[in-house]
Amino acid sequence: MTTPFGGPARTAPGLPNLPTPPTGWPVGSYATYAEAQRAVDHLADADFPVRDVTIVGVDLMLVERVIGRLTWGRVLVSGAASGAWFGLFVGLLLSLVSQGGNSFGPILLGLGFGVVFGLIFAAVTYGLSRGRRDFQSVSQLVAGRYDVLCQPRNAEKAREMLAKLAMSGGPA
């Protein structure tokens, strides 16, 4: 099983490896993830068996926040910078295995080629888009609300603890 980012999934011992719907009874509902997290933290601080608790995001939305307009200048600077980093890495590797006395030569050569190839790659990619996406954005998955579920054996106790927390001015 892999994560959405391509890496191996990290599951706790005893948890299923396949995606499964959450189970349990609702013991709290919160407008933000931070509030749900604070509620579960409160349970954990009170030595509640938090292994029975699950935070579930409901009404999921993909939010794309536009952070700026793309211009040729920004594209080329970004391409040169990313190429420079890659070129620097390759140059450092080459300098480690080079037999010559000058270890800066491979580093500078890698840096130079990285900048050139980064510029070319960025220019070609941006040119082929023909202005269809002339902006930069950041995507984020958010929920309309966050429910805290608990296994039935401890749900009533969790509900009482979270109700006391809400009355004392903690997360609602």
Chimera marker file (.cmm) of the C-alpha trace (Angstrom):
<marker_set name="trace">
<marker id="1" x="0.000" y="0.000" z="0.000" r="1" g="1" b="0" radius="0.5"/>
<marker id="2" x="1.282" y="3.485" z="-0.775" r="1" g="1" b="0" radius="0.5"/>
<marker id="3" x="0.395" y="6.962" z="0.361" r="1" g="1" b="0" radius="0.5"/>
<marker id="4" x="-1.052" y="9.546" z="-2.062" r="1" g="1" b="0" radius="0.5"/>
<marker id="5" x="2.511" y="10.872" z="-2.395" r="1" g="1" b="0" radius="0.5"/>
<marker id="6" x="3.899" y="7.534" z="-3.588" r="1" g="1" b="0" radius="0.5"/>
<marker id="7" x="5.724" y="6.416" z="-0.448" r="1" g="1" b="0" radius="0.5"/>
<marker id="8" x="4.996" y="3.315" z="1.578" r="1" g="1" b="0" radius="0.5"/>
<marker id="9" x="2.043" y="3.581" z="3.913" r="1" g="1" b="0" radius="0.5"/>
<marker id="10" x="2.819" y="3.460" z="7.602" r="1" g="1" b="0" radius="0.5"/>
<marker id="11" x="0.136" y="1.564" z="9.457" r="1" g="1" b="0" radius="0.5"/>
<marker id="12" x="0.019" y="0.815" z="13.130" r="1" g="1" b="0" radius="0.5"/>
<marker id="13" x="0.151" y="-2.847" z="14.125" r="1" g="1" b="0" radius="0.5"/>
<marker id="14" x="-3.287" y="-4.422" z="14.020" r="1" g="1" b="0" radius="0.5"/>
<marker id="15" x="-4.820" y="-1.817" z="11.698" r="1" g="1" b="0" radius="0.5"/>
<marker id="16" x="-6.118" y="-2.907" z="8.286" r="1" g="1" b="0" radius="0.5"/>
<marker id="17" x="-3.889" y="-2.311" z="5.263" r="1" g="1" b="0" radius="0.5"/>
<marker id="18" x="-6.796" y="-1.652" z="2.898" r="1" g="1" b="0" radius="0.5"/>
<marker id="19" x="-8.789" y="1.591" z="2.917" r="1" g="1" b="0" radius="0.5"/>
<marker id="20" x="-11.812" y="1.033" z="5.146" r="1" g="1" b="0" radius="0.5"/>
<marker id="21" x="-14.531" y="3.393" z="6.347" r="1" g="1" b="0" radius="0.5"/>
<marker id="22" x="-14.079" y="4.564" z="9.925" r="1" g="1" b="0" radius="0.5"/>
<marker id="23" x="-16.066" y="2.895" z="12.682" r="1" g="1" b="0" radius="0.5"/>
<marker id="24" x="-17.291" y="4.163" z="16.014" r="1" g="1" b="0" radius="0.5"/>
<marker id="25" x="-19.855" y="6.446" z="17.522" r="1" g="1" b="0" radius="0.5"/>
<marker id="26" x="-19.658" y="10.226" z="17.140" r="1" g="1" b="0" radius="0.5"/>
<marker id="27" x="-18.464" y="11.861" z="20.371" r="1" g="1" b="0" radius="0.5"/>
<marker id="28" x="-17.715" y="15.354" z="19.064" r="1" g="1" b="0" radius="0.5"/>
<marker id="29" x="-17.898" y="17.524" z="15.956" r="1" g="1" b="0" radius="0.5"/>
<marker id="30" x="-15.564" y="20.460" z="15.258" r="1" g="1" b="0" radius="0.5"/>
<marker id="31" x="-15.272" y="23.195" z="12.675" r="1" g="1" b="0" radius="0.5"/>
<marker id="32" x="-11.482" y="22.945" z="12.349" r="1" g="1" b="0" radius="0.5"/>
<marker id="33" x="-8.949" y="20.158" z="12.487" r="1" g="1" b="0" radius="0.5"/>
<marker id="34" x="-7.073" y="22.005" z="15.235" r="1" g="1" b="0" radius="0.5"/>
<marker id="35" x="-10.169" y="21.864" z="17.475" r="1" g="1" b="0" radius="0.5"/>
<marker id="36" x="-10.621" y="18.122" z="16.845" r="1" g="1" b="0" radius="0.5"/>
<marker id="37" x="-6.935" y="17.572" z="17.534" r="1" g="1" b="0" radius="0.5"/>
<marker id="38" x="-7.190" y="19.537" z="20.810" r="1" g="1" b="0" radius="0.5"/>
<marker id="39" x="-10.181" y="17.387" z="21.835" r="1" g="1" b="0" radius="0.5"/>
<marker id="40" x="-8.275" y="14.152" z="21.237" r="1" g="1" b="0" radius="0.5"/>
<marker id="41" x="-5.235" y="15.617" z="23.004" r="1" g="1" b="0" radius="0.5"/>
<marker id="42" x="-7.481" y="16.364" z="26.001" r="1" g="1" b="0" radius="0.5"/>
<marker id="43" x="-8.603" y="12.721" z="26.022" r="1" g="1" b="0" radius="0.5"/>
<marker id="44" x="-4.985" y="11.547" z="25.800" r="1" g="1" b="0" radius="0.5"/>
<marker id="45" x="-3.930" y="13.832" z="28.670" r="1" g="1" b="0" radius="0.5"/>
<marker id="46" x="-6.648" y="12.215" z="30.823" r="1" g="1" b="0" radius="0.5"/>
<marker id="47" x="-5.274" y="8.714" z="30.100" r="1" g="1" b="0" radius="0.5"/>
<marker id="48" x="-8.247" y="7.863" z="27.898" r="1" g="1" b="0" radius="0.5"/>
<marker id="49" x="-7.593" y="4.882" z="25.560" r="1" g="1" b="0" radius="0.5"/>
<marker id="50" x="-7.118" y="7.063" z="22.454" r="1" g="1" b="0" radius="0.5"/>
<marker id="51" x="-6.472" y="3.970" z="20.321" r="1" g="1" b="0" radius="0.5"/>
<marker id="52" x="-10.295" y="3.771" z="20.164" r="1" g="1" b="0" radius="0.5"/>
<marker id="53" x="-10.560" y="7.313" z="18.735" r="1" g="1" b="0" radius="0.5"/>
<marker id="54" x="-10.609" y="8.428" z="15.082" r="1" g="1" b="0" radius="0.5"/>
<marker id="55" x="-10.746" y="11.927" z="13.574" r="1" g="1" b="0" radius="0.5"/>
<marker id="56" x="-12.776" y="11.959" z="10.361" r="1" g="1" b="0" radius="0.5"/>
<marker id="57" x="-12.891" y="14.848" z="7.896" r="1" g="1" b="0" radius="0.5"/>
<marker id="58" x="-16.422" y="15.185" z="6.475" r="1" g="1" b="0" radius="0.5"/>
<marker id="59" x="-17.467" y="17.068" z="3.313" r="1" g="1" b="0" radius="0.5"/>
<marker id="60" x="-13.998" y="17.083" z="1.786" r="1" g="1" b="0" radius="0.5"/>
<marker id="61" x="-12.987" y="19.891" z="-0.562" r="1" g="1" b="0" radius="0.5"/>
<marker id="62" x="-9.902" y="20.449" z="-2.672" r="1" g="1" b="0" radius="0.5"/>
<marker id="63" x="-8.989" y="24.109" z="-2.217" r="1" g="1" b="0" radius="0.5"/>
<marker id="64" x="-6.584" y="25.670" z="-4.697" r="1" g="1" b="0" radius="0.5"/>
<marker id="65" x="-5.205" y="28.989" z="-3.518" r="1" g="1" b="0" radius="0.5"/>
<marker id="66" x="-3.729" y="31.164" z="-6.252" r="1" g="1" b="0" radius="0.5"/>
<marker id="67" x="-0.470" y="32.684" z="-5.020" r="1" g="1" b="0" radius="0.5"/>
<marker id="68" x="0.746" y="34.596" z="-8.045" r="1" g="1" b="0" radius="0.5"/>
<marker id="69" x="0.840" y="35.161" z="-11.781" r="1" g="1" b="0" radius="0.5"/>
<marker id="70" x="3.363" y="33.291" z="-13.896" r="1" g="1" b="0" radius="0.5"/>
<marker id="71" x="5.563" y="35.386" z="-16.152" r="1" g="1" b="0" radius="0.5"/>
<marker id="72" x="8.475" y="34.431" z="-18.368" r="1" g="1" b="0" radius="0.5"/>
<marker id="73" x="10.842" y="35.996" z="-15.846" r="1" g="1" b="0" radius="0.5"/>
<marker id="74" x="9.501" y="33.947" z="-12.918" r="1" g="1" b="0" radius="0.5"/>
<marker id="75" x="9.494" y="30.762" z="-14.988" r="1" g="1" b="0" radius="0.5"/>
<marker id="76" x="13.091" y="31.232" z="-16.122" r="1" g="1" b="0" radius="0.5"/>
<marker id="77" x="14.389" y="32.187" z="-12.668" r="1" g="1" b="0" radius="0.5"/>
<marker id="78" x="12.633" y="29.184" z="-11.137" r="1" g="1" b="0" radius="0.5"/>
<marker id="79" x="13.993" y="26.864" z="-13.848" r="1" g="1" b="0" radius="0.5"/>
<marker id="80" x="17.512" y="28.203" z="-13.420" r="1" g="1" b="0" radius="0.5"/>
<marker id="81" x="17.321" y="27.804" z="-9.635" r="1" g="1" b="0" radius="0.5"/>
<marker id="82" x="16.045" y="24.217" z="-9.736" r="1" g="1" b="0" radius="0.5"/>
<marker id="83" x="18.598" y="23.353" z="-12.411" r="1" g="1" b="0" radius="0.5"/>
<marker id="84" x="21.344" y="24.917" z="-10.313" r="1" g="1" b="0" radius="0.5"/>
<marker id="85" x="20.445" y="22.746" z="-7.322" r="1" g="1" b="0" radius="0.5"/>
<marker id="86" x="20.451" y="19.589" z="-9.421" r="1" g="1" b="0" radius="0.5"/>
<marker id="87" x="23.667" y="20.614" z="-11.163" r="1" g="1" b="0" radius="0.5"/>
<marker id="88" x="25.326" y="21.393" z="-7.833" r="1" g="1" b="0" radius="0.5"/>
<marker id="89" x="24.376" y="17.940" z="-6.565" r="1" g="1" b="0" radius="0.5"/>
<marker id="90" x="25.771" y="16.226" z="-9.675" r="1" g="1" b="0" radius="0.5"/>
<marker id="91" x="28.900" y="18.388" z="-9.514" r="1" g="1" b="0" radius="0.5"/>
<marker id="92" x="29.496" y="17.462" z="-5.879" r="1" g="1" b="0" radius="0.5"/>
<marker id="93" x="29.159" y="13.782" z="-6.728" r="1" g="1" b="0" radius="0.5"/>
<marker id="94" x="31.581" y="14.162" z="-9.631" r="1" g="1" b="0" radius="0.5"/>
<marker id="95" x="34.092" y="16.019" z="-7.466" r="1" g="1" b="0" radius="0.5"/>
<marker id="96" x="34.089" y="13.141" z="-4.984" r="1" g="1" b="0" radius="0.5"/>
<marker id="97" x="35.125" y="10.624" z="-7.640" r="1" g="1" b="0" radius="0.5"/>
<marker id="98" x="37.368" y="12.861" z="-9.747" r="1" g="1" b="0" radius="0.5"/>
<marker id="99" x="41.102" y="12.056" z="-9.837" r="1" g="1" b="0" radius="0.5"/>
<marker id="100" x="42.317" y="15.606" z="-10.493" r="1" g="1" b="0" radius="0.5"/>
<marker id="101" x="43.633" y="17.959" z="-7.838" r="1" g="1" b="0" radius="0.5"/>
<marker id="102" x="40.996" y="20.648" z="-8.566" r="1" g="1" b="0" radius="0.5"/>
<marker id="103" x="37.703" y="19.596" z="-6.962" r="1" g="1" b="0" radius="0.5"/>
<marker id="104" x="35.967" y="22.874" z="-7.836" r="1" g="1" b="0" radius="0.5"/>
<marker id="105" x="36.033" y="22.191" z="-11.584" r="1" g="1" b="0" radius="0.5"/>
<marker id="106" x="33.361" y="19.450" z="-11.563" r="1" g="1" b="0" radius="0.5"/>
<marker id="107" x="31.228" y="21.448" z="-9.139" r="1" g="1" b="0" radius="0.5"/>
<marker id="108" x="31.268" y="24.564" z="-11.342" r="1" g="1" b="0" radius="0.5"/>
<marker id="109" x="30.728" y="22.488" z="-14.471" r="1" g="1" b="0" radius="0.5"/>
<marker id="110" x="27.725" y="20.702" z="-12.916" r="1" g="1" b="0" radius="0.5"/>
<marker id="111" x="26.332" y="24.004" z="-11.676" r="1" g="1" b="0" radius="0.5"/>
<marker id="112" x="26.662" y="25.620" z="-15.110" r="1" g="1" b="0" radius="0.5"/>
<marker id="113" x="25.104" y="22.722" z="-16.999" r="1" g="1" b="0" radius="0.5"/>
<marker id="114" x="22.325" y="22.509" z="-14.397" r="1" g="1" b="0" radius="0.5"/>
<marker id="115" x="21.421" y="26.176" z="-14.859" r="1" g="1" b="0" radius="0.5"/>
<marker id="116" x="21.406" y="25.862" z="-18.670" r="1" g="1" b="0" radius="0.5"/>
<marker id="117" x="19.302" y="22.701" z="-18.722" r="1" g="1" b="0" radius="0.5"/>
<marker id="118" x="16.942" y="24.081" z="-16.053" r="1" g="1" b="0" radius="0.5"/>
<marker id="119" x="16.396" y="27.224" z="-18.159" r="1" g="1" b="0" radius="0.5"/>
<marker id="120" x="15.775" y="25.204" z="-21.324" r="1" g="1" b="0" radius="0.5"/>
<marker id="121" x="13.417" y="22.738" z="-19.658" r="1" g="1" b="0" radius="0.5"/>
<marker id="122" x="11.398" y="25.498" z="-17.938" r="1" g="1" b="0" radius="0.5"/>
<marker id="123" x="11.153" y="27.565" z="-21.129" r="1" g="1" b="0" radius="0.5"/>
<marker id="124" x="10.012" y="24.620" z="-23.254" r="1" g="1" b="0" radius="0.5"/>
<marker id="125" x="7.466" y="23.471" z="-20.663" r="1" g="1" b="0" radius="0.5"/>
<marker id="126" x="6.020" y="26.968" z="-20.166" r="1" g="1" b="0" radius="0.5"/>
<marker id="127" x="6.030" y="27.685" z="-23.901" r="1" g="1" b="0" radius="0.5"/>
<marker id="128" x="4.098" y="24.504" z="-24.657" r="1" g="1" b="0" radius="0.5"/>
<marker id="129" x="1.372" y="25.481" z="-22.181" r="1" g="1" b="0" radius="0.5"/>
<marker id="130" x="0.494" y="28.465" z="-24.433" r="1" g="1" b="0" radius="0.5"/>
<marker id="131" x="-0.833" y="30.526" z="-21.536" r="1" g="1" b="0" radius="0.5"/>
<marker id="132" x="-3.445" y="27.993" z="-20.426" r="1" g="1" b="0" radius="0.5"/>
<marker id="133" x="-2.279" y="28.167" z="-16.813" r="1" g="1" b="0" radius="0.5"/>
<marker id="134" x="-0.545" y="31.477" z="-16.198" r="1" g="1" b="0" radius="0.5"/>
<marker id="135" x="-0.664" y="31.312" z="-12.417" r="1" g="1" b="0" radius="0.5"/>
<marker id="136" x="0.931" y="29.524" z="-9.489" r="1" g="1" b="0" radius="0.5"/>
<marker id="137" x="-1.202" y="27.876" z="-6.855" r="1" g="1" b="0" radius="0.5"/>
<marker id="138" x="-1.067" y="25.657" z="-3.788" r="1" g="1" b="0" radius="0.5"/>
<marker id="139" x="-3.639" y="22.888" z="-3.327" r="1" g="1" b="0" radius="0.5"/>
<marker id="140" x="-4.924" y="21.713" z="0.010" r="1" g="1" b="0" radius="0.5"/>
<marker id="141" x="-7.480" y="19.077" z="1.021" r="1" g="1" b="0" radius="0.5"/>
<marker id="142" x="-9.802" y="20.444" z="3.717" r="1" g="1" b="0" radius="0.5"/>
<marker id="143" x="-13.027" y="19.275" z="5.331" r="1" g="1" b="0" radius="0.5"/>
<marker id="144" x="-16.244" y="21.104" z="6.107" r="1" g="1" b="0" radius="0.5"/>
<marker id="145" x="-16.153" y="19.629" z="9.613" r="1" g="1" b="0" radius="0.5"/>
<marker id="146" x="-14.151" y="17.133" z="11.645" r="1" g="1" b="0" radius="0.5"/>
<marker id="147" x="-15.953" y="14.436" z="13.604" r="1" g="1" b="0" radius="0.5"/>
<marker id="148" x="-14.329" y="12.557" z="16.446" r="1" g="1" b="0" radius="0.5"/>
<marker id="149" x="-15.473" y="8.932" z="16.596" r="1" g="1" b="0" radius="0.5"/>
<marker id="150" x="-14.896" y="6.457" z="19.395" r="1" g="1" b="0" radius="0.5"/>
<marker id="151" x="-15.408" y="2.706" z="19.628" r="1" g="1" b="0" radius="0.5"/>
<marker id="152" x="-18.674" y="1.901" z="21.453" r="1" g="1" b="0" radius="0.5"/>
<marker id="153" x="-16.951" y="0.414" z="24.539" r="1" g="1" b="0" radius="0.5"/>
<marker id="154" x="-15.603" y="3.875" z="25.518" r="1" g="1" b="0" radius="0.5"/>
<marker id="155" x="-17.816" y="6.269" z="23.536" r="1" g="1" b="0" radius="0.5"/>
<marker id="156" x="-19.996" y="7.401" z="26.429" r="1" g="1" b="0" radius="0.5"/>
<marker id="157" x="-16.974" y="8.200" z="28.594" r="1" g="1" b="0" radius="0.5"/>
<marker id="158" x="-15.362" y="10.160" z="25.722" r="1" g="1" b="0" radius="0.5"/>
<marker id="159" x="-18.594" y="12.090" z="25.093" r="1" g="1" b="0" radius="0.5"/>
<marker id="160" x="-18.799" y="13.078" z="28.788" r="1" g="1" b="0" radius="0.5"/>
<marker id="161" x="-15.131" y="14.175" z="28.894" r="1" g="1" b="0" radius="0.5"/>
<marker id="162" x="-15.494" y="16.267" z="25.727" r="1" g="1" b="0" radius="0.5"/>
<marker id="163" x="-18.744" y="17.837" z="26.999" r="1" g="1" b="0" radius="0.5"/>
<marker id="164" x="-16.934" y="18.926" z="30.178" r="1" g="1" b="0" radius="0.5"/>
<marker id="165" x="-14.117" y="20.309" z="28.061" r="1" g="1" b="0" radius="0.5"/>
<marker id="166" x="-16.585" y="22.312" z="25.956" r="1" g="1" b="0" radius="0.5"/>
<marker id="167" x="-18.252" y="23.733" z="29.071" r="1" g="1" b="0" radius="0.5"/>
<marker id="168" x="-14.883" y="24.780" z="30.492" r="1" g="1" b="0" radius="0.5"/>
<marker id="169" x="-14.122" y="26.858" z="27.413" r="1" g="1" b="0" radius="0.5"/>
<marker id="170" x="-12.114" y="24.310" z="25.403" r="1" g="1" b="0" radius="0.5"/>
<marker id="171" x="-12.901" y="23.307" z="21.819" r="1" g="1" b="0" radius="0.5"/>
<marker id="172" x="-16.640" y="23.114" z="21.163" r="1" g="1" b="0" radius="0.5"/>
<link id1="1" id2="2" r="1" g="1" b="0" radius="0.2"/>
<link id1="2" id2="3" r="1" g="1" b="0" radius="0.2"/>
<link id1="3" id2="4" r="1" g="1" b="0" radius="0.2"/>
<link id1="4" id2="5" r="1" g="1" b="0" radius="0.2"/>
<link id1="5" id2="6" r="1" g="1" b="0" radius="0.2"/>
<link id1="6" id2="7" r="1" g="1" b="0" radius="0.2"/>
<link id1="7" id2="8" r="1" g="1" b="0" radius="0.2"/>
<link id1="8" id2="9" r="1" g="1" b="0" radius="0.2"/>
<link id1="9" id2="10" r="1" g="1" b="0" radius="0.2"/>
<link id1="10" id2="11" r="1" g="1" b="0" radius="0.2"/>
<link id1="11" id2="12" r="1" g="1" b="0" radius="0.2"/>
<link id1="12" id2="13" r="1" g="1" b="0" radius="0.2"/>
<link id1="13" id2="14" r="1" g="1" b="0" radius="0.2"/>
<link id1="14" id2="15" r="1" g="1" b="0" radius="0.2"/>
<link id1="15" id2="16" r="1" g="1" b="0" radius="0.2"/>
<link id1="16" id2="17" r="1" g="1" b="0" radius="0.2"/>
<link id1="17" id2="18" r="1" g="1" b="0" radius="0.2"/>
<link id1="18" id2="19" r="1" g="1" b="0" radius="0.2"/>
<link id1="19" id2="20" r="1" g="1" b="0" radius="0.2"/>
<link id1="20" id2="21" r="1" g="1" b="0" radius="0.2"/>
<link id1="21" id2="22" r="1" g="1" b="0" radius="0.2"/>
<link id1="22" id2="23" r="1" g="1" b="0" radius="0.2"/>
<link id1="23" id2="24" r="1" g="1" b="0" radius="0.2"/>
<link id1="24" id2="25" r="1" g="1" b="0" radius="0.2"/>
<link id1="25" id2="26" r="1" g="1" b="0" radius="0.2"/>
<link id1="26" id2="27" r="1" g="1" b="0" radius="0.2"/>
<link id1="27" id2="28" r="1" g="1" b="0" radius="0.2"/>
<link id1="28" id2="29" r="1" g="1" b="0" radius="0.2"/>
<link id1="29" id2="30" r="1" g="1" b="0" radius="0.2"/>
<link id1="30" id2="31" r="1" g="1" b="0" radius="0.2"/>
<link id1="31" id2="32" r="1" g="1" b="0" radius="0.2"/>
<link id1="32" id2="33" r="1" g="1" b="0" radius="0.2"/>
<link id1="33" id2="34" r="1" g="1" b="0" radius="0.2"/>
<link id1="34" id2="35" r="1" g="1" b="0" radius="0.2"/>
<link id1="35" id2="36" r="1" g="1" b="0" radius="0.2"/>
<link id1="36" id2="37" r="1" g="1" b="0" radius="0.2"/>
<link id1="37" id2="38" r="1" g="1" b="0" radius="0.2"/>
<link id1="38" id2="39" r="1" g="1" b="0" radius="0.2"/>
<link id1="39" id2="40" r="1" g="1" b="0" radius="0.2"/>
<link id1="40" id2="41" r="1" g="1" b="0" radius="0.2"/>
<link id1="41" id2="42" r="1" g="1" b="0" radius="0.2"/>
<link id1="42" id2="43" r="1" g="1" b="0" radius="0.2"/>
<link id1="43" id2="44" r="1" g="1" b="0" radius="0.2"/>
<link id1="44" id2="45" r="1" g="1" b="0" radius="0.2"/>
<link id1="45" id2="46" r="1" g="1" b="0" radius="0.2"/>
<link id1="46" id2="47" r="1" g="1" b="0" radius="0.2"/>
<link id1="47" id2="48" r="1" g="1" b="0" radius="0.2"/>
<link id1="48" id2="49" r="1" g="1" b="0" radius="0.2"/>
<link id1="49" id2="50" r="1" g="1" b="0" radius="0.2"/>
<link id1="50" id2="51" r="1" g="1" b="0" radius="0.2"/>
<link id1="51" id2="52" r="1" g="1" b="0" radius="0.2"/>
<link id1="52" id2="53" r="1" g="1" b="0" radius="0.2"/>
<link id1="53" id2="54" r="1" g="1" b="0" radius="0.2"/>
<link id1="54" id2="55" r="1" g="1" b="0" radius="0.2"/>
<link id1="55" id2="56" r="1" g="1" b="0" radius="0.2"/>
<link id1="56" id2="57" r="1" g="1" b="0" radius="0.2"/>
<link id1="57" id2="58" r="1" g="1" b="0" radius="0.2"/>
<link id1="58" id2="59" r="1" g="1" b="0" radius="0.2"/>
<link id1="59" id2="60" r="1" g="1" b="0" radius="0.2"/>
<link id1="60" id2="61" r="1" g="1" b="0" radius="0.2"/>
<link id1="61" id2="62" r="1" g="1" b="0" radius="0.2"/>
<link id1="62" id2="63" r="1" g="1" b="0" radius="0.2"/>
<link id1="63" id2="64" r="1" g="1" b="0" radius="0.2"/>
<link id1="64" id2="65" r="1" g="1" b="0" radius="0.2"/>
<link id1="65" id2="66" r="1" g="1" b="0" radius="0.2"/>
<link id1="66" id2="67" r="1" g="1" b="0" radius="0.2"/>
<link id1="67" id2="68" r="1" g="1" b="0" radius="0.2"/>
<link id1="68" id2="69" r="1" g="1" b="0" radius="0.2"/>
<link id1="69" id2="70" r="1" g="1" b="0" radius="0.2"/>
<link id1="70" id2="71" r="1" g="1" b="0" radius="0.2"/>
<link id1="71" id2="72" r="1" g="1" b="0" radius="0.2"/>
<link id1="72" id2="73" r="1" g="1" b="0" radius="0.2"/>
<link id1="73" id2="74" r="1" g="1" b="0" radius="0.2"/>
<link id1="74" id2="75" r="1" g="1" b="0" radius="0.2"/>
<link id1="75" id2="76" r="1" g="1" b="0" radius="0.2"/>
<link id1="76" id2="77" r="1" g="1" b="0" radius="0.2"/>
<link id1="77" id2="78" r="1" g="1" b="0" radius="0.2"/>
<link id1="78" id2="79" r="1" g="1" b="0" radius="0.2"/>
<link id1="79" id2="80" r="1" g="1" b="0" radius="0.2"/>
<link id1="80" id2="81" r="1" g="1" b="0" radius="0.2"/>
<link id1="81" id2="82" r="1" g="1" b="0" radius="0.2"/>
<link id1="82" id2="83" r="1" g="1" b="0" radius="0.2"/>
<link id1="83" id2="84" r="1" g="1" b="0" radius="0.2"/>
<link id1="84" id2="85" r="1" g="1" b="0" radius="0.2"/>
<link id1="85" id2="86" r="1" g="1" b="0" radius="0.2"/>
<link id1="86" id2="87" r="1" g="1" b="0" radius="0.2"/>
<link id1="87" id2="88" r="1" g="1" b="0" radius="0.2"/>
<link id1="88" id2="89" r="1" g="1" b="0" radius="0.2"/>
<link id1="89" id2="90" r="1" g="1" b="0" radius="0.2"/>
<link id1="90" id2="91" r="1" g="1" b="0" radius="0.2"/>
<link id1="91" id2="92" r="1" g="1" b="0" radius="0.2"/>
<link id1="92" id2="93" r="1" g="1" b="0" radius="0.2"/>
<link id1="93" id2="94" r="1" g="1" b="0" radius="0.2"/>
<link id1="94" id2="95" r="1" g="1" b="0" radius="0.2"/>
<link id1="95" id2="96" r="1" g="1" b="0" radius="0.2"/>
<link id1="96" id2="97" r="1" g="1" b="0" radius="0.2"/>
<link id1="97" id2="98" r="1" g="1" b="0" radius="0.2"/>
<link id1="98" id2="99" r="1" g="1" b="0" radius="0.2"/>
<link id1="99" id2="100" r="1" g="1" b="0" radius="0.2"/>
<link id1="100" id2="101" r="1" g="1" b="0" radius="0.2"/>
<link id1="101" id2="102" r="1" g="1" b="0" radius="0.2"/>
<link id1="102" id2="103" r="1" g="1" b="0" radius="0.2"/>
<link id1="103" id2="104" r="1" g="1" b="0" radius="0.2"/>
<link id1="104" id2="105" r="1" g="1" b="0" radius="0.2"/>
<link id1="105" id2="106" r="1" g="1" b="0" radius="0.2"/>
<link id1="106" id2="107" r="1" g="1" b="0" radius="0.2"/>
<link id1="107" id2="108" r="1" g="1" b="0" radius="0.2"/>
<link id1="108" id2="109" r="1" g="1" b="0" radius="0.2"/>
<link id1="109" id2="110" r="1" g="1" b="0" radius="0.2"/>
<link id1="110" id2="111" r="1" g="1" b="0" radius="0.2"/>
<link id1="111" id2="112" r="1" g="1" b="0" radius="0.2"/>
<link id1="112" id2="113" r="1" g="1" b="0" radius="0.2"/>
<link id1="113" id2="114" r="1" g="1" b="0" radius="0.2"/>
<link id1="114" id2="115" r="1" g="1" b="0" radius="0.2"/>
<link id1="115" id2="116" r="1" g="1" b="0" radius="0.2"/>
<link id1="116" id2="117" r="1" g="1" b="0" radius="0.2"/>
<link id1="117" id2="118" r="1" g="1" b="0" radius="0.2"/>
<link id1="118" id2="119" r="1" g="1" b="0" radius="0.2"/>
<link id1="119" id2="120" r="1" g="1" b="0" radius="0.2"/>
<link id1="120" id2="121" r="1" g="1" b="0" radius="0.2"/>
<link id1="121" id2="122" r="1" g="1" b="0" radius="0.2"/>
<link id1="122" id2="123" r="1" g="1" b="0" radius="0.2"/>
<link id1="123" id2="124" r="1" g="1" b="0" radius="0.2"/>
<link id1="124" id2="125" r="1" g="1" b="0" radius="0.2"/>
<link id1="125" id2="126" r="1" g="1" b="0" radius="0.2"/>
<link id1="126" id2="127" r="1" g="1" b="0" radius="0.2"/>
<link id1="127" id2="128" r="1" g="1" b="0" radius="0.2"/>
<link id1="128" id2="129" r="1" g="1" b="0" radius="0.2"/>
<link id1="129" id2="130" r="1" g="1" b="0" radius="0.2"/>
<link id1="130" id2="131" r="1" g="1" b="0" radius="0.2"/>
<link id1="131" id2="132" r="1" g="1" b="0" radius="0.2"/>
<link id1="132" id2="133" r="1" g="1" b="0" radius="0.2"/>
<link id1="133" id2="134" r="1" g="1" b="0" radius="0.2"/>
<link id1="134" id2="135" r="1" g="1" b="0" radius="0.2"/>
<link id1="135" id2="136" r="1" g="1" b="0" radius="0.2"/>
<link id1="136" id2="137" r="1" g="1" b="0" radius="0.2"/>
<link id1="137" id2="138" r="1" g="1" b="0" radius="0.2"/>
<link id1="138" id2="139" r="1" g="1" b="0" radius="0.2"/>
<link id1="139" id2="140" r="1" g="1" b="0" radius="0.2"/>
<link id1="140" id2="141" r="1" g="1" b="0" radius="0.2"/>
<link id1="141" id2="142" r="1" g="1" b="0" radius="0.2"/>
<link id1="142" id2="143" r="1" g="1" b="0" radius="0.2"/>
<link id1="143" id2="144" r="1" g="1" b="0" radius="0.2"/>
<link id1="144" id2="145" r="1" g="1" b="0" radius="0.2"/>
<link id1="145" id2="146" r="1" g="1" b="0" radius="0.2"/>
<link id1="146" id2="147" r="1" g="1" b="0" radius="0.2"/>
<link id1="147" id2="148" r="1" g="1" b="0" radius="0.2"/>
<link id1="148" id2="149" r="1" g="1" b="0" radius="0.2"/>
<link id1="149" id2="150" r="1" g="1" b="0" radius="0.2"/>
<link id1="150" id2="151" r="1" g="1" b="0" radius="0.2"/>
<link id1="151" id2="152" r="1" g="1" b="0" radius="0.2"/>
<link id1="152" id2="153" r="1" g="1" b="0" radius="0.2"/>
<link id1="153" id2="154" r="1" g="1" b="0" radius="0.2"/>
<link id1="154" id2="155" r="1" g="1" b="0" radius="0.2"/>
<link id1="155" id2="156" r="1" g="1" b="0" radius="0.2"/>
<link id1="156" id2="157" r="1" g="1" b="0" radius="0.2"/>
<link id1="157" id2="158" r="1" g="1" b="0" radius="0.2"/>
<link id1="158" id2="159" r="1" g="1" b="0" radius="0.2"/>
<link id1="159" id2="160" r="1" g="1" b="0" radius="0.2"/>
<link id1="160" id2="161" r="1" g="1" b="0" radius="0.2"/>
<link id1="161" id2="162" r="1" g="1" b="0" radius="0.2"/>
<link id1="162" id2="163" r="1" g="1" b="0" radius="0.2"/>
<link id1="163" id2="164" r="1" g="1" b="0" radius="0.2"/>
<link id1="164" id2="165" r="1" g="1" b="0" radius="0.2"/>
<link id1="165" id2="166" r="1" g="1" b="0" radius="0.2"/>
<link id1="166" id2="167" r="1" g="1" b="0" radius="0.2"/>
<link id1="167" id2="168" r="1" g="1" b="0" radius="0.2"/>
<link id1="168" id2="169" r="1" g="1" b="0" radius="0.2"/>
<link id1="169" id2="170" r="1" g="1" b="0" radius="0.2"/>
<link id1="170" id2="171" r="1" g="1" b="0" radius="0.2"/>
<link id1="171" id2="172" r="1" g="1" b="0" radius="0.2"/>
</marker_set>
